[in-house]
Amino acid sequence: MSKIRHVNGWTLIEDSREQRPLDFSPFAQYGVSVLRRRVRTGDYTILGFERQVVIERKSLSDAVSTLTHGRERFTREIYDRAAFASAKLIVVEATWADLSRPYSFCDANPESIVNSLFALMMPPTNAHVFCARSRRLIAWYIVKFCAMFIHRVTNGSAGMWRAIFARDAADLPPFADVGVAASLHHPQAMEV
């Protein structure tokens, strides 16, 4: 298969209110720059596609709190402000196993939390949910998600299919090139 046409740089916007920003520096060599400024909805988006791409990042405790006590506000944000976003991603800094067992910080029902996340993946929200403990893996996933979106909108459906089937999809490095391969086999080695 032919190599995908490289997108000449793009900018990830990181909300200036992020208290624990992710490290996107390994992706600078691939044309990804980061701009810190206030994001209206979510924690990350793509410059020029702020209304189409909404990425929300949550720690385990924040996700549980959001899906219990903050459920009304979060649901309003996802359904109202992000309603027209064609690409919605919710990233949880925990594994599905972490989400599925009792929490040490509250008495929320893990089954309800997991069910709530699955409900967000269904219409009308259609959000994608990604769970991982590794912050480097999460950063890679966010960049990959955004790069695939950019290829889709810049090359149409043909660009999407080339991006899906190409070995170097979206011209981003595989896990090993940005130091996240170990997290697939030894997740505890990558926890930050």
VEXLUM-825620 format. One record per atom (N, C-alpha, C): residue number from 0; residue in one letter; chain; atom name; x, y, z. Coordinates in nm, 3 decimals. Atoms other than C-alpha are relative to their C-alpha. Last residue first. Layout:
BEGIN
R   n res chain atom       x       y       z
R NUM   A     A   CA       X       Y       Z
...
END
This chain:
BEGIN
R   n res chain atom       x       y       z
R 191   V     A    N  -0.063  -0.123  -0.048
R 191   V     A   CA   0.297   0.798   3.611
R 191   V     A    C  -0.081   0.055   0.114
R 190   E     A    N   0.086  -0.085  -0.081
R 190   E     A   CA   0.219   0.441   3.514
R 190   E     A    C   0.078   0.117   0.054
R 189   M     A    N   0.026  -0.128   0.065
R 189   M     A   CA   0.435   0.306   3.234
R 189   M     A    C  -0.084   0.094   0.085
R 188   A     A    N  -0.127  -0.067   0.031
R 188   A     A   CA   0.601   0.015   3.411
R 188   A     A    C  -0.021   0.138  -0.057
R 187   Q     A    N  -0.050  -0.066  -0.121
R 187   Q     A   CA   0.268  -0.084   3.569
R 187   Q     A    C   0.131   0.074  -0.026
R 186   P     A    N   0.066  -0.127  -0.026
R 186   P     A   CA   0.125  -0.150   3.223
R 186   P     A    C   0.055   0.074   0.122
R 185   H     A    N  -0.026  -0.027  -0.141
R 185   H     A   CA   0.386  -0.419   3.144
R 185   H     A    C  -0.063   0.134   0.038
R 184   H     A    N  -0.039   0.124  -0.065
R 184   H     A   CA   0.300  -0.580   2.811
R 184   H     A    C   0.020   0.015   0.150
R 183   L     A    N   0.087   0.106   0.048
R 183   L     A   CA   0.107  -0.304   2.637
R 183   L     A    C   0.029  -0.131   0.071
R 182   S     A    N   0.127  -0.004  -0.071
R 182   S     A   CA   0.268  -0.036   2.850
R 182   S     A    C  -0.095  -0.109  -0.045
R 181   A     A    N  -0.010   0.074  -0.126
R 181   A     A   CA   0.611  -0.139   2.725
R 181   A     A    C  -0.134  -0.004   0.073
R 180   A     A    N   0.016   0.143   0.026
R 180   A     A   CA   0.519  -0.023   2.376
R 180   A     A    C   0.000  -0.081   0.129
R 179   V     A    N   0.118   0.052  -0.068
R 179   V     A   CA   0.468   0.333   2.498
R 179   V     A    C  -0.019  -0.149  -0.020
R 178   G     A    N  -0.023   0.056  -0.132
R 178   G     A   CA   0.810   0.481   2.432
R 178   G     A    C  -0.123  -0.053   0.071
R 177   V     A    N   0.019  -0.106  -0.099
R 177   V     A   CA   0.730   0.713   2.144
R 177   V     A    C   0.003  -0.055   0.142
R 176   D     A    N  -0.076  -0.119   0.034
R 176   D     A   CA   0.874   0.495   1.869
R 176   D     A    C  -0.020   0.115   0.097
R 175   A     A    N  -0.141   0.012  -0.038
R 175   A     A   CA   0.754   0.173   2.031
R 175   A     A    C   0.078   0.128  -0.024
R 174   F     A    N  -0.023  -0.013  -0.144
R 174   F     A   CA   0.385   0.270   2.014
R 174   F     A    C   0.149   0.006   0.034
R 173   P     A    N   0.065   0.104  -0.079
R 173   P     A   CA   0.392   0.316   1.638
R 173   P     A    C   0.033   0.020   0.147
R 172   P     A    N  -0.082   0.115  -0.036
R 172   P     A   CA   0.495   0.652   1.501
R 172   P     A    C  -0.083  -0.107   0.068
R 171   L     A    N  -0.042  -0.008  -0.140
R 171   L     A   CA   0.247   0.879   1.332
R 171   L     A    C   0.079  -0.124   0.034
R 170   D     A    N  -0.138  -0.044  -0.014
R 170   D     A   CA   0.216   0.927   0.957
R 170   D     A    C   0.044   0.020   0.145
R 169   A     A    N  -0.004  -0.140  -0.039
R 169   A     A   CA  -0.164   0.898   0.971
R 169   A     A    C   0.141   0.050   0.029
R 168   A     A    N   0.124  -0.078  -0.003
R 168   A     A   CA  -0.149   0.521   0.951
R 168   A     A    C   0.021   0.139   0.058
R 167   D     A    N  -0.043  -0.117  -0.078
R 167   D     A   CA   0.206   0.397   0.896
R 167   D     A    C  -0.117   0.097   0.012
R 166   R     A    N  -0.083   0.046  -0.111
R 166   R     A   CA   0.105   0.048   0.788
R 166   R     A    C   0.042   0.114   0.089
R 165   A     A    N  -0.143  -0.024   0.018
R 165   A     A   CA  -0.177   0.193   0.579
R 165   A     A    C   0.077  -0.049   0.121
R 164   F     A    N  -0.073   0.117   0.047
R 164   F     A   CA  -0.518   0.026   0.606
R 164   F     A    C   0.151   0.020  -0.018
R 163   I     A    N   0.032   0.122  -0.076
R 163   I     A   CA  -0.707   0.274   0.823
R 163   I     A    C   0.091  -0.115  -0.040
R 162   A     A    N  -0.052  -0.014  -0.137
R 162   A     A   CA  -0.537   0.586   0.686
R 162   A     A    C  -0.024  -0.127   0.081
R 161   R     A    N  -0.146   0.011   0.009
R 161   R     A   CA  -0.596   0.477   0.324
R 161   R     A    C   0.060   0.006   0.140
R 160   W     A    N  -0.033   0.140   0.027
R 160   W     A   CA  -0.961   0.414   0.408
R 160   W     A    C   0.149  -0.020  -0.013
R 159   M     A    N   0.028   0.080  -0.118
R 159   M     A   CA  -0.997   0.755   0.573
R 159   M     A    C   0.040  -0.145  -0.023
R 158   G     A    N  -0.105  -0.022  -0.099
R 158   G     A   CA  -0.822   0.932   0.290
R 158   G     A    C  -0.021  -0.081   0.125
R 157   A     A    N  -0.116   0.073   0.052
R 157   A     A   CA  -1.059   0.774   0.037
R 157   A     A    C   0.117   0.015   0.098
R 156   S     A    N   0.010   0.141  -0.038
R 156   S     A   CA  -1.348   0.890   0.258
R 156   S     A    C   0.117  -0.082  -0.053
R 155   G     A    N   0.130   0.061   0.024
R 155   G     A   CA  -1.241   1.252   0.231
R 155   G     A    C   0.001  -0.148   0.038
R 154   N     A    N  -0.005   0.091   0.115
R 154   N     A   CA  -0.872   1.345   0.211
R 154   N     A    C  -0.134  -0.067  -0.029
R 153   T     A    N  -0.081  -0.057   0.109
R 153   T     A   CA  -0.855   1.653   0.434
R 153   T     A    C   0.002  -0.088  -0.123
R 152   V     A    N   0.058  -0.122   0.054
R 152   V     A   CA  -1.147   1.563   0.661
R 152   V     A    C   0.081   0.059  -0.115
R 151   R     A    N   0.137   0.023   0.050
R 151   R     A   CA  -1.049   1.200   0.713
R 151   R     A    C  -0.056   0.126  -0.064
R 150   H     A    N  -0.009   0.073   0.128
R 150   H     A   CA  -0.679   1.272   0.739
R 150   H     A    C  -0.137  -0.023  -0.060
R 149   I     A    N  -0.053  -0.094   0.100
R 149   I     A   CA  -0.751   1.534   1.006
R 149   I     A    C   0.012  -0.067  -0.136
R 148   F     A    N   0.107  -0.094   0.034
R 148   F     A   CA  -0.971   1.291   1.200
R 148   F     A    C   0.047   0.095  -0.110
R 147   M     A    N   0.094   0.074   0.084
R 147   M     A   CA  -0.703   1.020   1.184
R 147   M     A    C  -0.116   0.091  -0.041
R 146   A     A    N  -0.062   0.017   0.133
R 146   A     A   CA  -0.447   1.270   1.311
R 146   A     A    C  -0.093  -0.075  -0.094
R 145   C     A    N   0.006  -0.127   0.072
R 145   C     A   CA  -0.677   1.371   1.598
R 145   C     A    C   0.057  -0.013  -0.141
R 144   F     A    N   0.141  -0.031   0.024
R 144   F     A   CA  -0.732   1.013   1.714
R 144   F     A    C  -0.014   0.127  -0.083
R 143   K     A    N   0.042   0.091   0.107
R 143   K     A   CA  -0.359   0.938   1.679
R 143   K     A    C  -0.145   0.026  -0.039
R 142   V     A    N  -0.062  -0.047   0.124
R 142   V     A   CA  -0.270   1.246   1.884
R 142   V     A    C  -0.044  -0.087  -0.117
R 141   I     A    N   0.063  -0.128   0.034
R 141   I     A   CA  -0.520   1.152   2.156
R 141   I     A    C   0.056   0.052  -0.132
R 140   Y     A    N   0.134   0.028   0.049
R 140   Y     A   CA  -0.397   0.791   2.155
R 140   Y     A    C  -0.073   0.128  -0.043
R 139   W     A    N  -0.011   0.059   0.134
R 139   W     A   CA  -0.032   0.892   2.184
R 139   W     A    C  -0.138  -0.021  -0.060
R 138   A     A    N  -0.043  -0.108   0.090
R 138   A     A   CA  -0.113   1.121   2.478
R 138   A     A    C   0.010  -0.051  -0.143
R 137   I     A    N   0.115  -0.088   0.018
R 137   I     A   CA  -0.310   0.838   2.644
R 137   I     A    C   0.036   0.115  -0.094
R 136   L     A    N   0.089   0.069   0.092
R 136   L     A   CA  -0.021   0.595   2.592
R 136   L     A    C  -0.123   0.087  -0.029
R 135   R     A    N  -0.064  -0.005   0.132
R 135   R     A   CA   0.215   0.844   2.750
R 135   R     A    C  -0.085  -0.070  -0.104
R 134   R     A    N   0.021  -0.134   0.055
R 134   R     A   CA  -0.026   0.895   3.041
R 134   R     A    C   0.067   0.014  -0.137
R 133   S     A    N  -0.120  -0.066   0.049
R 133   S     A   CA  -0.030   0.520   3.102
R 133   S     A    C  -0.032   0.135  -0.062
R 132   R     A    N  -0.071  -0.063  -0.112
R 132   R     A   CA  -0.330   0.410   3.306
R 132   R     A    C   0.117   0.085  -0.047
R 131   A     A    N  -0.138   0.046  -0.019
R 131   A     A   CA  -0.552   0.340   3.006
R 131   A     A    C   0.060   0.072   0.119
R 130   C     A    N  -0.045   0.012  -0.138
R 130   C     A   CA  -0.920   0.375   2.909
R 130   C     A    C   0.143  -0.055   0.003
R 129   F     A    N  -0.129   0.070  -0.005
R 129   F     A   CA  -1.053   0.502   2.576
R 129   F     A    C   0.047   0.001   0.144
R 128   V     A    N  -0.059   0.001  -0.133
R 128   V     A   CA  -1.420   0.597   2.530
R 128   V     A    C   0.127  -0.084  -0.005
R 127   H     A    N  -0.089   0.115  -0.012
R 127   H     A   CA  -1.553   0.700   2.188
R 127   H     A    C   0.063   0.009   0.139
R 126   A     A    N  -0.137  -0.031  -0.042
R 126   A     A   CA  -1.851   0.932   2.201
R 126   A     A    C   0.081  -0.130   0.002
R 125   N     A    N  -0.099   0.061   0.089
R 125   N     A   CA  -2.159   0.849   1.995
R 125   N     A    C   0.143   0.038   0.036
R 124   T     A    N  -0.132  -0.056  -0.031
R 124   T     A   CA  -2.374   1.091   2.198
R 124   T     A    C   0.107  -0.049  -0.095
R 123   P     A    N  -0.041  -0.103   0.094
R 123   P     A   CA  -2.712   1.020   2.033
R 123   P     A    C   0.140   0.055   0.025
R 122   P     A    N   0.071  -0.121   0.046
R 122   P     A   CA  -2.646   0.736   2.003
R 122   P     A    C  -0.086   0.054   0.113
R 121   M     A    N   0.117   0.028   0.082
R 121   M     A   CA  -2.430   0.493   2.203
R 121   M     A    C  -0.060   0.132  -0.051
R 120   M     A    N  -0.047   0.047   0.130
R 120   M     A   CA  -2.075   0.544   2.333
R 120   M     A    C  -0.115  -0.024  -0.097
R 119   L     A    N  -0.055  -0.115   0.074
R 119   L     A   CA  -2.204   0.760   2.620
R 119   L     A    C   0.052  -0.040  -0.137
R 118   A     A    N   0.113  -0.079   0.050
R 118   A     A   CA  -2.418   0.465   2.732
R 118   A     A    C   0.048   0.120  -0.080
R 117   F     A    N   0.052   0.068   0.119
R 117   F     A   CA  -2.103   0.252   2.758
R 117   F     A    C  -0.117   0.077  -0.060
R 116   L     A    N  -0.099  -0.020   0.107
R 116   L     A   CA  -1.953   0.509   2.994
R 116   L     A    C  -0.045  -0.068  -0.129
R 115   S     A    N   0.010  -0.139   0.045
R 115   S     A   CA  -2.271   0.514   3.202
R 115   S     A    C   0.098   0.029  -0.113
R 114   N     A    N   0.118  -0.012   0.085
R 114   N     A   CA  -2.275   0.133   3.218
R 114   N     A    C  -0.017   0.142  -0.054
R 113   V     A    N  -0.032   0.067   0.127
R 113   V     A   CA  -1.918   0.133   3.349
R 113   V     A    C  -0.119   0.012  -0.096
R 112   I     A    N  -0.100  -0.084   0.068
R 112   I     A   CA  -2.010   0.388   3.617
R 112   I     A    C   0.034  -0.059  -0.136
R 111   S     A    N   0.068  -0.120   0.051
R 111   S     A   CA  -2.328   0.204   3.713
R 111   S     A    C   0.096   0.089  -0.078
R 110   E     A    N   0.080   0.042   0.114
R 110   E     A   CA  -2.138  -0.126   3.743
R 110   E     A    C  -0.074   0.118  -0.063
R 109   P     A    N  -0.082   0.014   0.120
R 109   P     A   CA  -1.879   0.043   3.963
R 109   P     A    C  -0.079  -0.041  -0.124
R 108   N     A    N   0.013   0.134   0.054
R 108   N     A   CA  -2.149   0.151   4.215
R 108   N     A    C   0.081  -0.012  -0.130
R 107   A     A    N   0.073   0.009   0.127
R 107   A     A   CA  -2.032   0.466   4.388
R 107   A     A    C   0.001  -0.144  -0.050
R 106   D     A    N   0.080   0.122   0.002
R 106   D     A   CA  -1.912   0.420   4.749
R 106   D     A    C  -0.086  -0.011  -0.127
R 105   C     A    N   0.144  -0.025  -0.011
R 105   C     A   CA  -1.626   0.667   4.735
R 105   C     A    C  -0.076  -0.131  -0.008
R 104   F     A    N   0.027  -0.141  -0.029
R 104   F     A   CA  -1.245   0.700   4.749
R 104   F     A    C  -0.148   0.035   0.009
R 103   S     A    N  -0.044  -0.030  -0.137
R 103   S     A   CA  -1.144   0.333   4.770
R 103   S     A    C  -0.041   0.140   0.043
R 102   Y     A    N  -0.092  -0.114  -0.009
R 102   Y     A   CA  -1.349   0.243   4.464
R 102   Y     A    C   0.036   0.028   0.145
R 101   P     A    N   0.035  -0.104  -0.098
R 101   P     A   CA  -1.507  -0.100   4.420
R 101   P     A    C   0.110   0.106   0.013
R 100   R     A    N  -0.007   0.049  -0.138
R 100   R     A   CA  -1.408  -0.284   4.099
R 100   R     A    C  -0.030   0.113   0.098
R  99   S     A    N   0.096   0.105  -0.031
R  99   S     A   CA  -1.519  -0.225   3.740
R  99   S     A    C   0.005  -0.052   0.143
R  98   L     A    N   0.135  -0.056  -0.004
R  98   L     A   CA  -1.350   0.110   3.670
R  98   L     A    C  -0.103  -0.100   0.053
R  97   D     A    N   0.002  -0.098  -0.109
R  97   D     A   CA  -1.008  -0.028   3.758
R  97   D     A    C  -0.140   0.057   0.019
R  96   A     A    N  -0.001   0.077  -0.125
R  96   A     A   CA  -1.078  -0.330   3.533
R  96   A     A    C  -0.004   0.093   0.121
R  95   W     A    N   0.139   0.043  -0.020
R  95   W     A   CA  -1.176  -0.095   3.248
R  95   W     A    C  -0.008  -0.083   0.129
R  94   T     A    N   0.040   0.111   0.087
R  94   T     A   CA  -0.832   0.057   3.294
R  94   T     A    C  -0.148  -0.030   0.023
R  93   A     A    N   0.021   0.123  -0.077
R  93   A     A   CA  -0.768   0.400   3.438
R  93   A     A    C  -0.034  -0.109  -0.101
R  92   E     A    N  -0.132   0.046  -0.046
R  92   E     A   CA  -0.680   0.747   3.314
R  92   E     A    C  -0.016  -0.115   0.098
R  91   V     A    N  -0.002   0.021  -0.144
R  91   V     A   CA  -1.014   0.787   3.135
R  91   V     A    C   0.136  -0.058   0.037
R  90   V     A    N  -0.118   0.077  -0.040
R  90   V     A   CA  -1.022   0.938   2.787
R  90   V     A    C  -0.001  -0.009   0.153
R  89   I     A    N  -0.012  -0.011  -0.145
R  89   I     A   CA  -1.355   1.054   2.647
R  89   I     A    C   0.113  -0.094   0.039
R  88   L     A    N  -0.083   0.099  -0.067
R  88   L     A   CA  -1.342   1.116   2.273
R  88   L     A    C   0.002   0.029   0.149
R  87   K     A    N   0.000  -0.019  -0.146
R  87   K     A   CA  -1.595   1.294   2.058
R  87   K     A    C   0.077  -0.115   0.063
R  86   A     A    N  -0.099   0.089  -0.062
R  86   A     A   CA  -1.550   1.333   1.681
R  86   A     A    C   0.007   0.033   0.149
R  85   S     A    N   0.004   0.129   0.069
R  85   S     A   CA  -1.845   1.473   1.482
R  85   S     A    C   0.099  -0.099   0.060
R  84   A     A    N  -0.136   0.048   0.023
R  84   A     A   CA  -1.905   1.756   1.725
R  84   A     A    C  -0.007  -0.138  -0.065
R  83   F     A    N  -0.030   0.000   0.143
R  83   F     A   CA  -2.259   1.883   1.678
R  83   F     A    C   0.142  -0.043  -0.032
R  82   A     A    N   0.099   0.073   0.080
R  82   A     A   CA  -2.387   1.789   2.022
R  82   A     A    C   0.038  -0.010  -0.147
R  81   A     A    N  -0.073   0.088   0.091
R  81   A     A   CA  -2.069   1.895   2.201
R  81   A     A    C  -0.094  -0.073  -0.096
R  80   R     A    N  -0.114  -0.068   0.062
R  80   R     A   CA  -2.221   2.199   2.373
R  80   R     A    C   0.073  -0.086  -0.102
R  79   D     A    N   0.027  -0.134   0.052
R  79   D     A   CA  -2.561   2.048   2.436
R  79   D     A    C   0.119   0.059  -0.074
R  78   Y     A    N   0.116  -0.004   0.088
R  78   Y     A   CA  -2.538   1.670   2.476
R  78   Y     A    C  -0.023   0.137  -0.062
R  77   I     A    N  -0.014   0.094   0.111
R  77   I     A   CA  -2.184   1.643   2.610
R  77   I     A    C  -0.116   0.012  -0.098
R  76   E     A    N  -0.116  -0.039   0.082
R  76   E     A   CA  -2.200   1.958   2.825
R  76   E     A    C   0.013  -0.090  -0.122
R  75   R     A    N   0.036  -0.123   0.071
R  75   R     A   CA  -2.551   1.885   2.950
R  75   R     A    C   0.113   0.044  -0.093
R  74   T     A    N   0.094   0.039   0.104
R  74   T     A   CA  -2.448   1.529   3.036
R  74   T     A    C  -0.041   0.122  -0.082
R  73   F     A    N  -0.077   0.068   0.105
R  73   F     A   CA  -2.146   1.661   3.225
R  73   F     A    C  -0.091  -0.041  -0.116
R  72   R     A    N  -0.084  -0.098   0.069
R  72   R     A   CA  -2.357   1.911   3.422
R  72   R     A    C   0.075  -0.064  -0.117
R  71   E     A    N   0.088  -0.093   0.072
R  71   E     A   CA  -2.624   1.653   3.508
R  71   E     A    C   0.081   0.102  -0.080
R  70   R     A    N   0.061   0.061   0.118
R  70   R     A   CA  -2.370   1.382   3.593
R  70   R     A    C  -0.085   0.098  -0.082
R  69   G     A    N  -0.003  -0.099   0.108
R  69   G     A   CA  -2.164   1.591   3.828
R  69   G     A    C  -0.067  -0.045  -0.127
R  68   H     A    N   0.042  -0.132  -0.048
R  68   H     A   CA  -2.251   1.394   4.144
R  68   H     A    C  -0.006   0.106  -0.111
R  67   T     A    N   0.093   0.012  -0.112
R  67   T     A   CA  -2.237   1.049   3.980
R  67   T     A    C  -0.048   0.140   0.036
R  66   L     A    N   0.112   0.088   0.038
R  66   L     A   CA  -2.075   1.026   3.635
R  66   L     A    C  -0.096  -0.027   0.116
R  65   T     A    N   0.075  -0.058   0.112
R  65   T     A   CA  -1.852   1.327   3.697
R  65   T     A    C  -0.123  -0.082  -0.033
R  64   S     A    N   0.072  -0.117  -0.051
R  64   S     A   CA  -1.745   1.197   4.038
R  64   S     A    C  -0.087   0.062  -0.109
R  63   V     A    N   0.104   0.051  -0.090
R  63   V     A   CA  -1.655   0.857   3.891
R  63   V     A    C  -0.083   0.116   0.053
R  62   A     A    N   0.101   0.068   0.082
R  62   A     A   CA  -1.468   1.016   3.600
R  62   A     A    C  -0.116  -0.049   0.087
R  61   D     A    N   0.076  -0.103   0.070
R  61   D     A   CA  -1.288   1.258   3.834
R  61   D     A    C  -0.110  -0.063  -0.086
R  60   S     A    N   0.090  -0.063  -0.097
R  60   S     A   CA  -1.183   0.972   4.063
R  60   S     A    C  -0.086   0.109  -0.065
R  59   L     A    N   0.099   0.096  -0.049
R  59   L     A   CA  -1.046   0.770   3.771
R  59   L     A    C  -0.098   0.067   0.094
R  58   S     A    N  -0.065   0.097  -0.088
R  58   S     A   CA  -0.876   1.070   3.610
R  58   S     A    C  -0.109  -0.096   0.046
R  57   K     A    N   0.041   0.013  -0.140
R  57   K     A   CA  -1.066   1.228   3.325
R  57   K     A    C   0.091  -0.096   0.074
R  56   R     A    N  -0.088   0.090  -0.073
R  56   R     A   CA  -0.975   1.360   2.980
R  56   R     A    C  -0.040   0.000   0.146
R  55   E     A    N   0.012  -0.020  -0.145
R  55   E     A   CA  -1.243   1.506   2.749
R  55   E     A    C   0.090  -0.102   0.068
R  54   I     A    N  -0.069   0.106  -0.074
R  54   I     A   CA  -1.174   1.538   2.378
R  54   I     A    C  -0.002   0.037   0.148
R  53   V     A    N   0.006  -0.023  -0.144
R  53   V     A   CA  -1.412   1.735   2.157
R  53   V     A    C   0.065  -0.119   0.068
R  52   V     A    N  -0.077   0.096  -0.080
R  52   V     A   CA  -1.350   1.761   1.782
R  52   V     A    C  -0.004   0.040   0.147
R  51   Q     A    N   0.016   0.136   0.049
R  51   Q     A   CA  -1.596   1.923   1.538
R  51   Q     A    C   0.067  -0.105   0.087
R  50   R     A    N   0.141   0.041  -0.013
R  50   R     A   CA  -1.653   2.262   1.704
R  50   R     A    C  -0.020  -0.146  -0.041
R  49   E     A    N   0.043  -0.006  -0.139
R  49   E     A   CA  -1.283   2.328   1.768
R  49   E     A    C  -0.143  -0.046   0.021
R  48   F     A    N   0.109   0.098  -0.007
R  48   F     A   CA  -1.180   2.213   1.421
R  48   F     A    C  -0.059  -0.005   0.141
R  47   G     A    N   0.074  -0.004   0.125
R  47   G     A   CA  -0.950   2.500   1.321
R  47   G     A    C  -0.118  -0.096  -0.003
R  46   L     A    N   0.012  -0.137   0.051
R  46   L     A   CA  -0.704   2.422   1.597
R  46   L     A    C  -0.066  -0.003  -0.137
R  45   I     A    N  -0.094  -0.031   0.108
R  45   I     A   CA  -0.773   2.066   1.708
R  45   I     A    C  -0.025   0.142  -0.047
R  44   T     A    N   0.065  -0.007   0.130
R  44   T     A   CA  -0.935   1.986   2.043
R  44   T     A    C   0.109   0.030  -0.103
R  43   Y     A    N  -0.086  -0.007   0.119
R  43   Y     A   CA  -0.839   1.907   2.400
R  43   Y     A    C  -0.087   0.010  -0.124
R  42   D     A    N  -0.135  -0.036  -0.043
R  42   D     A   CA  -0.990   1.944   2.748
R  42   D     A    C   0.096   0.018  -0.116
R  41   G     A    N  -0.102   0.103  -0.007
R  41   G     A   CA  -1.361   1.939   2.673
R  41   G     A    C   0.133   0.054   0.046
R  40   T     A    N   0.056   0.129  -0.039
R  40   T     A   CA  -1.591   2.219   2.560
R  40   T     A    C   0.110  -0.105  -0.003
R  39   R     A    N   0.141  -0.018  -0.040
R  39   R     A   CA  -1.494   2.586   2.541
R  39   R     A    C  -0.061  -0.129   0.052
R  38   V     A    N   0.080   0.079   0.092
R  38   V     A   CA  -1.117   2.530   2.536
R  38   V     A    C  -0.144   0.006   0.052
R  37   R     A    N   0.129   0.050  -0.050
R  37   R     A   CA  -0.911   2.799   2.704
R  37   R     A    C  -0.076  -0.072  -0.111
R  36   R     A    N   0.095  -0.109  -0.014
R  36   R     A   CA  -0.558   2.824   2.574
R  36   R     A    C  -0.133  -0.060   0.045
R  35   R     A    N   0.079  -0.002  -0.124
R  35   R     A   CA  -0.246   2.613   2.559
R  35   R     A    C  -0.087   0.125   0.000
R  34   L     A    N   0.034  -0.137  -0.038
R  34   L     A   CA  -0.126   2.552   2.202
R  34   L     A    C  -0.085  -0.009   0.126
R  33   V     A    N   0.101  -0.011  -0.105
R  33   V     A   CA   0.048   2.226   2.121
R  33   V     A    C  -0.016   0.147   0.036
R  32   S     A    N  -0.035  -0.102  -0.099
R  32   S     A   CA   0.237   2.147   1.801
R  32   S     A    C  -0.117   0.010   0.099
R  31   V     A    N   0.106  -0.030  -0.096
R  31   V     A   CA   0.220   1.828   1.598
R  31   V     A    C   0.052   0.104   0.098
R  30   G     A    N   0.077  -0.117   0.040
R  30   G     A   CA   0.440   1.818   1.287
R  30   G     A    C  -0.113   0.037   0.094
R  29   Y     A    N   0.099   0.042   0.098
R  29   Y     A   CA   0.570   1.465   1.331
R  29   Y     A    C  -0.092   0.115  -0.040
R  28   Q     A    N  -0.072   0.040   0.121
R  28   Q     A   CA   0.890   1.578   1.507
R  28   Q     A    C  -0.094  -0.048  -0.111
R  27   A     A    N  -0.041  -0.121   0.072
R  27   A     A   CA   0.667   1.758   1.757
R  27   A     A    C   0.071  -0.034  -0.130
R  26   F     A    N   0.068  -0.008   0.129
R  26   F     A   CA   0.506   1.426   1.850
R  26   F     A    C   0.036   0.125  -0.079
R  25   P     A    N  -0.052   0.100   0.094
R  25   P     A   CA   0.744   1.331   2.134
R  25   P     A    C  -0.061   0.013  -0.141
R  24   S     A    N  -0.127  -0.035   0.065
R  24   S     A   CA   0.662   1.670   2.298
R  24   S     A    C   0.053  -0.109  -0.094
R  23   F     A    N   0.012   0.027   0.143
R  23   F     A   CA   0.297   1.579   2.366
R  23   F     A    C   0.129   0.028  -0.075
R  22   D     A    N  -0.122  -0.035   0.073
R  22   D     A   CA   0.337   1.549   2.742
R  22   D     A    C  -0.015  -0.041  -0.146
R  21   L     A    N  -0.072   0.113   0.057
R  21   L     A   CA  -0.005   1.550   2.912
R  21   L     A    C   0.122   0.051  -0.075
R  20   P     A    N  -0.006   0.015   0.146
R  20   P     A   CA  -0.117   1.843   3.121
R  20   P     A    C   0.082  -0.122  -0.041
R  19   R     A    N  -0.107   0.097   0.022
R  19   R     A   CA  -0.190   1.786   3.492
R  19   R     A    C   0.012  -0.024  -0.151
R  18   Q     A    N  -0.090  -0.005  -0.115
R  18   Q     A   CA  -0.396   2.086   3.602
R  18   Q     A    C   0.118  -0.095  -0.014
R  17   E     A    N  -0.049   0.134  -0.030
R  17   E     A   CA  -0.565   2.145   3.267
R  17   E     A    C   0.103   0.008   0.112
R  16   R     A    N   0.040   0.037  -0.136
R  16   R     A   CA  -0.722   2.492   3.291
R  16   R     A    C   0.046  -0.140   0.038
R  15   S     A    N  -0.092  -0.065  -0.094
R  15   S     A   CA  -0.529   2.617   2.985
R  15   S     A    C  -0.036  -0.032   0.145
R  14   D     A    N   0.066  -0.098  -0.086
R  14   D     A   CA  -0.722   2.367   2.775
R  14   D     A    C   0.098   0.054   0.103
R  13   E     A    N   0.013   0.057  -0.134
R  13   E     A   CA  -0.489   2.195   2.529
R  13   E     A    C  -0.061   0.108   0.090
R  12   I     A    N   0.025  -0.101  -0.103
R  12   I     A   CA  -0.524   2.284   2.163
R  12   I     A    C  -0.026  -0.072   0.131
R  11   L     A    N   0.088   0.051  -0.103
R  11   L     A   CA  -0.356   2.039   1.928
R  11   L     A    C  -0.019   0.112   0.102
R  10   T     A    N  -0.013  -0.044  -0.137
R  10   T     A   CA  -0.203   2.212   1.631
R  10   T     A    C  -0.108  -0.058   0.089
R   9   W     A    N   0.129  -0.040  -0.053
R   9   W     A   CA  -0.138   2.071   1.287
R   9   W     A    C   0.019   0.028   0.149
R   8   G     A    N   0.016  -0.057  -0.133
R   8   G     A   CA   0.163   2.010   1.073
R   8   G     A    C  -0.143   0.035   0.036
R   7   N     A    N  -0.106  -0.092  -0.040
R   7   N     A   CA   0.192   1.951   0.703
R   7   N     A    C  -0.031   0.071   0.130
R   6   V     A    N   0.066  -0.128  -0.025
R   6   V     A   CA  -0.041   1.653   0.670
R   6   V     A    C   0.107   0.092   0.057
R   5   H     A    N  -0.021  -0.060  -0.132
R   5   H     A   CA   0.170   1.372   0.527
R   5   H     A    C  -0.074   0.132   0.010
R   4   R     A    N  -0.054  -0.135   0.014
R   4   R     A   CA   0.024   1.196   0.224
R   4   R     A    C   0.008   0.063   0.139
R   3   I     A    N   0.096  -0.109  -0.008
R   3   I     A   CA  -0.039   0.837   0.325
R   3   I     A    C   0.073   0.133  -0.017
R   2   K     A    N  -0.009  -0.078  -0.122
R   2   K     A   CA   0.217   0.582   0.208
R   2   K     A    C  -0.100   0.115  -0.004
R   1   S     A    N  -0.077  -0.124   0.007
R   1   S     A   CA   0.110   0.351  -0.066
R   1   S     A    C  -0.004   0.075   0.132
R   0   M     A    N   0.083  -0.118   0.000
R   0   M     A   CA   0.000   0.000   0.000
R   0   M     A    C   0.087   0.124   0.000
END
